[in-house]
Amino acid sequence: MIKELIIQNWENVLVLLAFAIMLRTTVFLDKRTILRMYVLILLLFIFSMIVFFEFALNDLGEMPKVRLVLMAVRYSTTPFIIAFIIYTLGKFVHWGVFIPAIILTVLDIISIFTGIIFSLNSQGELERGPLGYLPYIMVGIYSALFVYLLLKRSNKRPEEIFPVAFLCFAFASGLILPFVLGKDYQKIFCVTITIALFVYYVFLILQSAEKDPLTGLLNRQSFYAAVSNDPKSLKALILIDMNGLKAINDREGHVAGDKALETLARCFLKATTSREAVYRVGGDEFVIVCRKASEEDVRIIIERIREKLAETKYHCAIGYSYSSNESKNIDEMYKAADEMMYKDKMEYYSIPGNEKYRG
């Protein structure tokens, strides 16, 4: 049995080990996220052991009661793992994401005695109960939620969509292949999820060089690279500067200031499409690069930004510059947008009660 254990799980162990080593040397993830990733690695390893021993007992035709317990654990662990992935990688995800998985766990335990989800017949073969497909439905819902959250926090560029699409394909295989390969798919489920997560983790490392760690927006270096690449397609720059950030930092502390910047970043991402790229180029300074857009398109984007900002307690000054037929170079566009943005800021400060300095 030891030989079979090694053969079936060696690839998974190697990838998990590499995963753990890379986490040990990473510098761009906070300690809480790293700790959760270690827990996730441990969960995947334990799950692979559970799957092995369940199927080993099945092949031997022994200990049906133990098999029922292991099946309950397997059915319960799968959604728990995906929920934990969401909790680890999804920003601002509440612990309540585990509630559906907990409910399924209770039903799986009840199923050991009632067969409501699964049972074993007299030949030791699996039989589905009235709720037999509930674990697959739960995994599907969790997988869809995970992909949605990743897309929501992305900058909508193809470079970020492709890794998410890869994860979507990996999770979708977990819903389809069990019906194609039968119970044997469970033998490769753990390594499938492990490889998918490892690939996405490598992607995060690569992205850390061009992203702002606080807001998740593209950083200043990425902006410089973007404007020097294919400048002919660059039609407009939108400059945004937050009003009153210094006042927030002074009154409520820098944690509140960071929260404000994160909120603004989400507003900008919601207001833009995949055709625009959003950058944080300074403390409270942001730039949106628009390619192949009309001036009316730019005005619509700014209007959407103001609508999103109106839903928050924060305010920003906004300016833009549009270049038709390559009539302006990047420096001229930046200067014109900055002048418009500064004029907008002065108008804001001219209103009694607003902060009287640039935030």
C-alpha positions in Angstrom: 0.0 0.0 0.0 2.9 2.4 0.7 4.1 2.0 -2.9 0.7 2.9 -4.2 0.4 5.8 -1.8 3.7 7.3 -3.1 2.9 6.7 -6.8 -0.6 8.2 -6.6 0.4 11.3 -4.5 4.0 12.0 -5.5 3.2 14.8 -8.0 0.9 16.4 -5.5 3.5 16.3 -2.7 6.2 17.8 -5.0 4.1 20.7 -6.1 2.9 21.4 -2.5 6.5 21.3 -1.3 7.5 23.8 -4.0 4.5 25.9 -3.0 5.6 25.9 0.6 9.2 26.8 -0.2 8.1 29.7 -2.4 5.8 31.0 0.3 8.8 30.9 2.7 10.8 33.2 0.5 8.0 35.5 -0.7 8.0 39.2 0.2 4.9 40.6 -1.4 2.2 38.7 0.7 1.2 39.7 4.2 1.7 37.3 7.0 -2.0 36.5 7.4 -2.3 35.5 3.8 0.9 33.4 3.9 -0.4 31.6 7.0 -3.7 30.9 5.3 -1.8 29.5 2.3 0.1 27.2 4.5 -3.2 25.9 6.0 -4.5 25.5 2.5 -1.4 23.4 1.6 -1.9 21.2 4.6 -5.6 20.8 3.8 -4.8 19.7 0.2 -2.2 17.2 1.6 -4.7 15.7 4.1 -7.4 15.6 1.5 -5.1 13.6 -0.8 -4.5 11.1 2.0 -8.2 10.7 2.7 -9.0 10.1 -1.0 -6.2 7.5 -1.2 -7.4 5.5 1.9 -11.0 5.6 0.9 -10.3 4.1 -2.5 -7.8 1.7 -1.1 -10.6 0.3 1.2 -12.9 0.3 -1.8 -10.5 -1.8 -3.8 -10.1 -4.2 -0.9 -13.8 -4.3 -0.2 -13.2 -3.9 3.5 -14.5 -1.7 6.3 -17.7 -0.2 4.7 -18.5 1.9 7.8 -15.0 3.5 7.7 -15.5 4.2 4.0 -18.8 6.0 4.7 -17.0 8.2 7.1 -14.2 8.9 4.7 -16.7 9.6 1.9 -18.5 12.1 4.2 -15.1 13.8 4.9 -14.3 13.9 1.2 -17.6 15.4 0.1 -17.3 18.0 2.9 -13.7 18.9 2.4 -14.0 19.7 -1.3 -16.2 22.8 -0.9 -14.3 23.7 2.3 -11.1 23.8 0.3 -12.5 26.1 -2.4 -14.2 28.3 0.3 -10.8 28.5 2.0 -9.2 29.5 -1.3 -11.8 32.3 -1.7 -11.2 33.4 1.9 -7.4 33.4 1.3 -7.1 35.1 -2.1 -10.3 37.1 -2.2 -9.9 40.6 -0.6 -12.6 41.7 1.9 -14.2 38.2 2.0 -16.1 37.6 5.2 -15.8 34.3 7.1 -19.5 33.7 6.3 -18.3 32.3 3.0 -17.9 29.0 5.0 -21.5 28.7 6.0 -22.8 26.8 2.9 -19.8 24.3 3.4 -20.7 23.9 7.0 -24.3 23.1 6.1 -23.1 20.5 3.6 -20.9 19.0 6.2 -23.9 18.5 8.5 -25.8 16.9 5.7 -22.9 14.6 4.9 -22.7 13.5 8.5 -26.4 12.8 8.5 -26.0 10.9 5.2 -23.8 8.3 6.9 -26.9 7.1 8.8 -29.7 8.0 6.3 -28.2 7.9 2.8 -29.7 11.3 2.0 -26.6 12.2 -0.1 -24.7 8.9 -0.5 -24.7 5.3 0.7 -23.1 1.9 -0.1 -25.2 -0.9 -1.4 -24.7 -4.6 -0.4 -21.9 -4.9 -3.0 -20.1 -1.9 -1.5 -20.9 0.3 -4.5 -21.7 4.0 -4.2 -25.4 5.0 -4.5 -26.6 8.6 -4.6 -29.4 9.7 -2.4 -32.1 12.4 -3.1 -29.4 15.1 -2.5 -26.7 13.1 -4.3 -25.6 16.0 -6.6 -25.6 18.6 -3.9 -21.8 18.4 -3.3 -21.2 19.1 -7.0 -23.7 22.0 -7.0 -22.0 23.5 -4.0 -18.5 23.1 -5.6 -19.9 24.8 -8.8 -21.3 27.7 -6.9 -18.1 28.2 -4.9 -16.0 28.0 -8.1 -18.2 30.6 -9.9 -17.9 32.9 -6.9 -14.2 32.5 -6.8 -13.8 33.4 -10.5 -16.2 36.3 -10.1 -14.2 37.8 -7.3 -10.9 37.4 -9.2 -12.4 39.1 -12.2 -13.9 41.9 -10.1 -10.5 42.8 -8.5 -8.6 42.5 -11.8 -7.6 45.4 -14.0 -9.5 43.7 -16.8 -6.4 43.3 -19.0 -5.9 40.2 -21.1 -2.8 39.5 -19.0 -5.0 39.1 -15.9 -7.9 37.4 -17.6 -5.9 34.5 -19.0 -4.8 33.2 -15.5 -8.4 33.5 -14.2 -9.6 31.6 -17.3 -7.1 28.9 -16.5 -8.4 28.6 -13.0 -12.0 28.6 -14.3 -11.0 25.7 -16.6 -9.4 23.8 -13.8 -12.4 24.1 -11.5 -14.8 23.3 -14.3 -12.9 20.1 -14.9 -13.7 19.2 -11.3 -17.4 19.4 -12.2 -17.3 17.6 -15.5 -14.6 15.0 -15.3 -16.2 13.0 -12.4 -19.1 12.2 -14.8 -16.7 11.3 -17.6 -14.0 9.4 -15.7 -16.1 8.2 -12.8 -14.8 7.8 -9.3 -11.2 7.6 -10.6 -11.2 11.4 -11.1 -11.0 11.8 -7.3 -7.5 10.4 -7.6 -6.4 13.4 -9.6 -8.6 16.1 -8.0 -6.0 17.2 -5.4 -3.2 17.6 -7.9 -5.5 19.4 -10.3 -6.4 22.0 -7.7 -2.8 22.2 -6.4 -1.3 22.8 -9.9 -4.0 25.4 -10.7 -3.3 27.3 -7.5 0.5 27.1 -8.0 0.2 28.5 -11.5 -2.0 31.3 -10.2 0.5 32.0 -7.4 3.4 32.3 -9.9 1.2 34.7 -11.8 0.7 36.8 -8.7 4.5 36.9 -8.2 5.0 38.1 -11.8 2.2 40.7 -11.3 3.8 42.1 -8.1 6.4 43.9 -10.2 3.9 46.0 -12.0 1.1 46.4 -9.4 0.6 48.8 -6.5 0.4 46.5 -3.4 -2.2 48.6 -1.6 -4.8 49.2 -4.3 -4.0 46.5 -6.8 -3.9 49.0 -9.6 -1.0 49.2 -12.0 2.0 51.2 -10.6 4.1 54.1 -11.9 6.6 51.9 -13.7 3.8 50.2 -15.5 2.5 53.6 -16.6 5.8 54.7 -18.0 6.1 51.4 -19.9 2.5 51.7 -21.2 2.8 55.3 -22.6 6.1 54.4 -24.4 4.5 51.3 -25.9 2.3 52.0 -29.0 1.9 55.8 -28.3 -0.1 56.2 -31.5 -3.1 54.4 -30.1 -3.1 56.6 -26.9 -6.0 59.0 -27.3 -6.5 60.4 -23.8 -5.2 60.7 -20.3 -7.5 61.1 -17.3 -5.7 62.4 -14.2 -7.3 62.0 -10.8 -6.2 63.4 -7.4 -8.0 62.8 -4.2 -9.2 65.8 -2.2 -8.5 65.8 1.6 -6.4 62.7 2.0 -4.1 64.5 4.4 -7.0 65.5 6.5 -8.1 61.9 6.8 -4.6 60.8 7.7 -4.3 63.6 10.4 -7.7 63.0 11.9 -8.3 59.3 11.6 -4.8 57.8 10.9 -3.1 56.3 7.9 -5.1 53.1 8.1 -8.2 55.2 7.3 -6.2 56.9 4.5 -5.3 53.5 3.1 -8.9 52.4 3.2 -9.9 55.6 1.3 -7.3 54.8 -1.5 -8.5 51.2 -1.7 -12.1 52.4 -2.0 -11.2 54.9 -4.8 -9.4 52.2 -6.7 -12.5 50.0 -6.7 -14.5 53.0 -7.9 -12.1 53.5 -10.8 -12.1 49.9 -11.8 -15.9 49.7 -11.8 -16.1 52.8 -13.9 -13.7 51.6 -16.6 -13.7 48.8 -19.1 -11.0 46.5 -20.5 -10.1 49.1 -23.0 -8.8 51.4 -20.3 -5.9 50.9 -17.8 -5.9 52.5 -14.3 -2.6 53.4 -12.6 -1.6 54.7 -9.2 1.3 57.0 -9.9 1.6 58.7 -6.5 0.3 58.8 -3.0 -3.2 59.9 -4.0 -2.6 60.5 -7.7 -4.1 58.2 -10.4 -4.0 58.1 -14.2 -6.3 56.4 -16.6 -4.9 55.6 -20.1 -7.5 55.5 -22.8 -6.7 54.0 -26.2 -8.8 54.1 -29.3 -11.5 56.1 -27.6 -13.5 59.1 -28.7 -13.6 62.3 -26.6 -17.2 61.5 -25.8 -16.1 58.1 -24.5 -13.7 59.8 -22.2 -16.4 62.1 -20.8 -18.6 59.1 -20.2 -15.9 57.4 -18.2 -15.4 60.6 -16.1 -19.1 60.7 -15.5 -19.2 57.1 -14.4 -16.3 57.8 -12.0 -18.1 60.8 -10.5 -21.2 58.6 -10.0 -19.2 55.9 -8.3 -17.5 58.5 -6.1 -20.8 59.9 -5.1 -21.6 56.6 -3.5 -18.7 57.1 -1.1 -17.7 59.8 1.3 -14.6 60.7 -0.7 -14.1 63.4 -3.4 -11.6 63.7 -6.2 -10.4 66.3 -8.6 -10.4 65.1 -12.2 -8.9 66.4 -15.4 -8.3 65.0 -18.9 -6.6 65.7 -22.2 -7.6 64.3 -25.5 -5.4 64.0 -28.6 -7.0 63.6 -32.0 -4.8 62.6 -34.9 -1.7 62.5 -32.7 -1.8 66.3 -32.2 -0.2 66.0 -28.7 2.7 64.0 -27.3 2.4 62.4 -23.9 4.1 65.2 -22.0 1.7 67.8 -23.5 -1.3 65.6 -22.7 -0.2 65.0 -19.1 0.4 68.8 -18.6 -3.0 69.7 -20.1 -4.8 67.1 -18.0 -3.0 68.2 -14.9 -4.0 71.8 -15.4 -7.6 70.8 -15.8 -7.4 68.6 -12.7 -5.8 71.4 -10.6 -8.5 73.8 -11.7 -11.1 71.3 -10.6 -9.3 70.9 -7.2 -9.2 74.7 -6.6 -13.0 74.9 -7.3 -13.5 72.2 -4.7 -11.5 74.1 -2.1 -13.2 77.3 -2.9 -16.4 75.9 -1.3 -16.6 76.8 2.4 -16.0 73.8 4.7 -13.8 71.9 2.3 -10.1 71.4 3.3 -7.9 74.3 2.2 -4.9 72.4 1.1 -4.1 69.9 -1.6 -4.8 66.4 -0.1 
